[in-house]
């Protein structure tokens, strides 16, 4: 079973200098390492060519974002398993072997996430993916090891191999043939939530998304797009709306009405907590959603929606009122 480790990069020279050496060191020589460069105008590509001749470079003409950048760059990569890896991730010894064993043992597993821990505080889980992700009814994501802003210390409490709902895009192992069969990521997402959308689509077709605690990587969360960037807020809210509209089995009208009022409350809270730009970003997210709604509903009608996507109605209420 061949593995291709694929790193998407845009102007990440400093991140590459910091994190790529661990990938080179801990990835067995039999596996391929690729860098898809999203039209960088720094010296990322030149640095790799001068220092890491093992890395195969796929250079794109401009920045296509996370979703489309991967879709274009992966077209001519033929390895059986793909590991889509952020350029702000440090990997550890034997990080690939257990994942490949699991793919061999579980033919119906399409995607596997390793344990993601915080690069800056390595006893903690990583905010973005922790020990695997889930959604509440309204599409708000949370993880084993992280609910809202509460990140747990890793005490091996999630170390059994388990099924999850979504795997984090920071380190995302997927079967190449399945990725391509289902069209990869949705290009319109640009970045954020595209991996959740793909995991949901795959589950609607009977595939499994799994977690493997024996593989550990460390994510410098926010290295590629800062949490305080209003564009991150915009993409998160817009793409969350896209995802539940496309994939949810629930009655869409009532789901969107309920979600609108929840998001309205959050938007007001965001105005006072993060400022005007983040508030405006949520408004823009809804405007973009309404612009695309006919295409989203068309997708919804033409594709399977067979699973209940949530166990918890509202993760925000669970966190605020029950502290679970």
C-alpha positions as CSV (number, residue, x, y, z in Angstrom):
1,X,0.0,0.0,0.0
2,X,1.7,3.2,-1.2
3,X,1.4,6.5,0.7
4,X,1.7,10.0,-0.6
5,X,2.2,12.8,2.0
6,X,1.0,15.9,0.4
7,X,1.6,19.4,1.8
8,X,-0.3,22.4,0.5
9,X,1.7,25.6,0.8
10,X,1.1,29.3,0.2
11,X,3.9,31.7,1.3
12,X,4.9,29.4,4.1
13,X,8.6,29.5,3.9
14,X,9.1,30.0,7.6
15,X,6.6,27.2,8.4
16,X,8.4,24.9,6.0
17,X,11.8,25.6,7.6
18,X,10.3,24.8,11.0
19,X,8.1,21.7,10.3
20,X,9.2,20.0,7.1
21,X,12.4,18.5,8.6
22,X,10.2,16.3,11.0
23,X,8.2,15.0,8.0
24,X,11.4,14.1,6.1
25,X,12.9,12.5,9.2
26,X,9.9,10.4,10.3
27,X,8.4,9.4,7.0
28,X,9.9,6.1,5.7
29,X,11.8,6.5,2.4
30,X,9.4,4.1,0.6
31,X,6.7,6.8,0.8
32,X,6.4,9.8,-1.4
33,X,6.4,13.4,-0.2
34,X,4.9,16.1,-2.3
35,X,4.5,19.9,-1.9
36,X,1.6,21.6,-3.8
37,X,2.5,25.2,-4.0
38,X,-0.5,27.5,-4.3
39,X,1.3,30.3,-6.3
40,X,3.6,31.5,-3.5
41,X,5.6,34.7,-4.1
42,X,8.0,34.0,-1.3
43,X,11.0,31.6,-1.5
44,X,9.2,28.5,-0.3
45,X,9.8,26.5,-3.5
46,X,13.4,27.6,-3.9
47,X,14.1,26.7,-0.3
48,X,12.8,23.1,-0.7
49,X,14.6,22.6,-4.0
50,X,17.9,23.6,-2.4
51,X,17.5,21.6,0.8
52,X,15.0,18.7,0.3
53,X,15.4,17.0,-3.0
54,X,13.2,14.2,-1.8
55,X,10.2,16.4,-2.0
56,X,8.3,16.4,-5.3
57,X,7.0,19.9,-6.1
58,X,3.7,20.6,-7.9
59,X,3.6,24.3,-8.7
60,X,0.2,26.0,-9.3
61,X,-0.1,29.3,-11.1
62,X,-2.0,31.1,-8.3
63,X,-3.6,30.6,-4.9
64,X,-6.6,28.4,-5.4
65,X,-7.3,28.0,-1.6
66,X,-7.2,24.8,0.4
67,X,-10.1,23.0,-1.3
68,X,-9.4,23.7,-5.0
69,X,-5.6,23.8,-4.5
70,X,-5.7,20.2,-3.3
71,X,-8.1,19.1,-6.0
72,X,-5.9,20.4,-8.8
73,X,-2.6,19.3,-7.2
74,X,-3.8,15.7,-6.5
75,X,-4.9,15.0,-10.0
76,X,-1.6,13.3,-11.0
77,X,-0.7,11.7,-7.7
78,X,-1.4,8.0,-7.8
79,X,-0.5,6.7,-4.4
80,X,-3.1,4.4,-2.7
81,X,-3.4,6.5,0.4
82,X,-3.1,10.3,0.6
83,X,-2.1,12.2,3.7
84,X,-3.1,15.8,3.3
85,X,-0.8,17.6,5.8
86,X,-0.7,21.2,6.8
87,X,2.6,23.0,6.5
88,X,2.3,23.9,10.2
89,X,2.4,20.3,11.5
90,X,5.2,18.5,13.2
91,X,5.0,14.7,12.9
92,X,6.5,12.0,15.3
93,X,8.2,8.7,14.9
94,X,6.0,5.9,13.3
95,X,3.3,8.3,12.5
96,X,2.4,6.6,9.2
97,X,2.7,2.8,10.0
98,X,-0.3,2.4,12.3
99,X,-2.5,4.4,9.9
100,X,-1.6,2.2,7.0
101,X,-2.2,-1.0,9.0
102,X,-5.7,0.3,9.9
103,X,-6.5,1.0,6.3
104,X,-5.5,-2.6,5.4
105,X,-7.6,-4.1,8.2
106,X,-10.7,-1.9,7.6
107,X,-11.6,-1.9,3.9
108,X,-14.7,0.2,4.5
109,X,-12.8,3.0,6.2
110,X,-12.3,5.9,3.9
111,X,-10.6,8.5,6.2
112,X,-8.4,8.2,9.3
113,X,-7.3,11.0,11.6
114,X,-4.3,10.6,13.9
115,X,-4.2,12.1,17.4
116,X,-3.7,15.9,17.0
117,X,-1.9,17.6,19.9
118,X,-0.9,21.2,20.5
119,X,2.5,22.0,19.2
120,X,3.0,24.8,21.7
121,X,1.8,22.8,24.7
122,X,2.4,19.2,23.8
123,X,0.5,17.7,26.8
124,X,-2.7,19.2,25.4
125,X,-4.9,18.2,22.5
126,X,-4.9,20.5,19.5
127,X,-7.9,22.8,19.1
128,X,-8.6,22.0,15.5
129,X,-8.9,18.3,15.5
130,X,-7.9,16.8,18.9
131,X,-9.1,13.1,19.0
132,X,-11.6,13.4,16.2
133,X,-14.6,15.5,15.4
134,X,-18.4,15.6,15.6
135,X,-21.2,18.0,14.9
136,X,-24.2,19.1,16.8
137,X,-27.6,19.5,15.1
138,X,-26.8,23.0,13.8
139,X,-23.5,22.1,12.3
140,X,-21.2,23.5,15.1
141,X,-18.1,21.3,15.3
142,X,-16.5,19.9,18.4
143,X,-14.0,17.2,19.2
144,X,-13.1,14.5,21.6
145,X,-10.7,16.5,23.6
146,X,-12.1,19.9,22.8
147,X,-15.5,21.4,23.3
148,X,-15.9,25.1,22.4
149,X,-12.8,26.8,23.8
150,X,-12.2,24.1,26.4
151,X,-9.2,22.0,25.4
152,X,-8.3,18.9,27.4
153,X,-5.0,17.6,28.6
154,X,-4.2,14.3,26.9
155,X,-4.4,11.7,29.6
156,X,-4.9,8.8,27.1
157,X,-8.7,9.1,27.7
158,X,-9.4,8.7,23.9
159,X,-6.8,6.1,23.1
160,X,-9.0,3.4,21.7
161,X,-9.5,3.3,18.0
162,X,-13.0,4.6,17.3
163,X,-15.4,6.0,14.8
164,X,-15.7,9.8,14.4
165,X,-17.8,12.0,12.3
166,X,-15.1,14.1,10.7
167,X,-11.3,14.2,10.5
168,X,-9.3,17.4,10.7
169,X,-7.8,18.7,7.5
170,X,-4.5,19.5,9.3
171,X,-3.6,15.8,9.0
172,X,-6.2,13.9,6.9
173,X,-5.5,10.4,5.6
174,X,-7.8,9.3,2.8
175,X,-8.0,6.6,0.2
176,X,-7.0,8.2,-3.1
177,X,-9.6,6.3,-5.2
178,X,-12.4,7.4,-2.9
179,X,-11.2,11.0,-2.8
180,X,-11.3,11.2,-6.6
181,X,-14.5,9.1,-7.0
182,X,-16.5,11.6,-4.9
183,X,-14.9,14.7,-6.5
184,X,-12.6,15.6,-3.7
185,X,-13.3,18.8,-1.8
186,X,-16.0,21.2,-2.9
187,X,-14.1,24.0,-4.7
188,X,-16.5,26.7,-3.6
189,X,-15.5,26.3,0.1
190,X,-12.0,27.7,-0.5
191,X,-10.9,26.8,3.0
192,X,-12.6,25.6,6.3
193,X,-15.3,22.9,6.6
194,X,-14.4,21.3,3.3
195,X,-13.1,18.2,5.1
196,X,-16.3,18.0,7.2
197,X,-18.4,18.2,4.1
198,X,-16.4,15.4,2.4
199,X,-16.5,13.2,5.5
200,X,-20.3,13.7,5.7
201,X,-20.8,12.9,2.0
202,X,-18.7,9.7,2.3
203,X,-20.7,8.5,5.3
204,X,-23.9,9.1,3.4
205,X,-22.5,6.5,1.0
206,X,-21.7,4.0,3.7
207,X,-18.0,4.7,4.4
208,X,-16.4,5.1,7.8
209,X,-14.4,7.9,9.3
210,X,-12.0,6.7,12.0
211,X,-9.5,7.8,14.6
212,X,-6.1,6.2,15.4
213,X,-4.4,7.3,18.7
214,X,-1.2,5.4,17.9
215,X,-0.3,8.0,15.3
216,X,0.5,11.4,16.9
217,X,1.2,14.8,15.3
218,X,1.6,18.3,16.7
219,X,-0.3,21.2,15.1
220,X,0.7,24.8,15.4
221,X,-3.0,25.9,15.1
222,X,-3.5,29.2,13.4
223,X,-0.2,29.0,11.6
224,X,-1.8,29.3,8.2
225,X,-4.8,31.5,9.0
226,X,-5.0,33.4,12.3
227,X,-8.0,33.0,14.5
228,X,-8.4,36.8,14.7
229,X,-8.7,37.1,10.9
230,X,-12.4,38.0,10.1
231,X,-12.0,36.0,6.9
232,X,-11.7,32.9,9.0
233,X,-15.0,33.8,10.7
234,X,-16.6,34.4,7.3
235,X,-15.5,31.1,5.9
236,X,-16.5,29.1,9.0
237,X,-20.0,30.4,9.1
238,X,-20.6,30.4,5.4
239,X,-19.3,26.9,4.9
240,X,-21.1,25.6,7.9
241,X,-24.3,26.7,6.3
242,X,-23.3,25.1,3.0
243,X,-22.5,21.8,4.7
244,X,-25.7,21.3,6.6
245,X,-27.8,22.4,3.6
246,X,-26.1,19.9,1.3
247,X,-26.0,17.0,3.6
248,X,-28.4,17.1,6.6
249,X,-31.2,14.6,6.7
250,X,-33.3,17.0,8.9
251,X,-36.2,19.2,7.6
252,X,-34.1,21.9,6.1
253,X,-36.6,24.8,6.5
254,X,-36.9,24.4,10.3
255,X,-33.2,23.6,10.7
256,X,-32.2,26.9,9.0
257,X,-34.7,28.9,10.9
258,X,-33.5,27.6,14.2
259,X,-29.9,28.1,13.1
260,X,-30.5,31.7,12.0
261,X,-31.6,32.7,15.5
262,X,-28.7,30.9,17.1
263,X,-26.2,32.6,14.8
264,X,-27.9,35.9,15.3
265,X,-27.3,35.6,19.1
266,X,-23.7,34.6,18.4
267,X,-23.2,37.4,16.0
268,X,-24.2,40.0,18.7
269,X,-22.0,38.3,21.2
270,X,-19.1,38.4,18.6
271,X,-19.7,42.1,18.0
272,X,-18.9,42.9,21.6
273,X,-16.3,40.2,22.1
274,X,-14.3,40.3,18.8
275,X,-15.4,43.6,17.2
276,X,-17.3,44.9,14.2
277,X,-15.3,43.1,11.5
278,X,-16.2,39.7,12.8
279,X,-19.8,40.7,13.2
280,X,-19.8,41.9,9.6
281,X,-18.1,38.7,8.5
282,X,-21.1,36.6,9.8
283,X,-23.5,38.9,8.0
284,X,-21.5,38.4,4.8
285,X,-21.5,34.7,5.3
286,X,-25.3,34.6,5.3
287,X,-25.4,36.8,2.2
288,X,-23.1,34.5,0.3
289,X,-25.1,31.5,1.5
290,X,-28.3,32.9,0.1
291,X,-26.5,33.6,-3.2
292,X,-25.6,30.0,-3.5
293,X,-28.7,28.4,-2.0
294,X,-30.3,27.2,-5.2
295,X,-27.1,25.2,-6.1
296,X,-26.9,23.8,-2.6
297,X,-30.5,22.6,-2.7
298,X,-29.9,21.1,-6.1
299,X,-27.0,19.1,-4.7
300,X,-29.2,18.1,-1.7
301,X,-31.9,16.7,-3.9
302,X,-29.5,14.8,-6.2
303,X,-27.4,13.1,-3.5
304,X,-27.9,10.7,-0.7
305,X,-28.7,12.0,2.8
306,X,-29.0,8.8,4.9
307,X,-27.4,9.4,8.3
308,X,-28.4,11.3,11.4
309,X,-25.4,13.6,11.8
310,X,-25.6,14.5,15.5
311,X,-26.0,13.1,19.0
312,X,-26.1,16.4,20.8
313,X,-28.7,19.0,19.8
314,X,-26.6,22.1,20.7
315,X,-23.0,21.8,21.8
316,X,-23.1,25.5,22.9
317,X,-25.9,24.8,25.3
318,X,-24.2,21.6,26.6
319,X,-21.0,23.7,27.2
320,X,-22.6,26.7,28.8
321,X,-25.3,25.1,30.9
322,X,-24.0,21.6,31.6
323,X,-20.2,22.1,31.2
324,X,-19.9,18.7,29.5
